[in-house]
């Protein structure tokens, strides 16, 4: 079952003890309650913390009891198992699980591709798109791309970043070169 779109700034107080469902106790000022963003049975990544106790996992909203059913725990202060929460104030909120993100490679030639799940991959020619946009062409004041070739064998890329026709005559150049090698 795919997860619904995560919502930002969903957070509620929680006074749950033990390893049962996390009872939602109301959203603080500036936050939204779970029940206003999620329907009964919707699943999402959550975090719950109070004092030194914390856990991150997959939760499911239970509209009948206004609570979050703890489905799985991916990380916690209890050896990555569900925390047996003690008495005391806590908050529960929608969160991301860092374990879902691919590790950043040390190789700068890789990029985050659009695969599902995303992964870092070597850049291939097929990953690049090109166009006739000329805004990043090389100039005398900046590095850039070579301008599009003019499809004219009589032109060369000159020192200003433009395609130019050589001045003078190729016949005269050929005579000079021929005289040097005779």
ABEGO torsion letter per residue (X at the ends): XBBBBBBBGBBBBBABBEABBBBBAEBBBGBBBAAAABBBGBBBBBBBBBEABBBBBBBBBBAAAGBBBBABBABBAAGGBBBBBBBEBBBBBBBBBAAABBBBBABAABBBBABOBBBBBBBBAAABBBBABAAABBBAABBBBBBBBAGBAABBBBAAGBBBBBBEBAAAAAAAAAAAAX
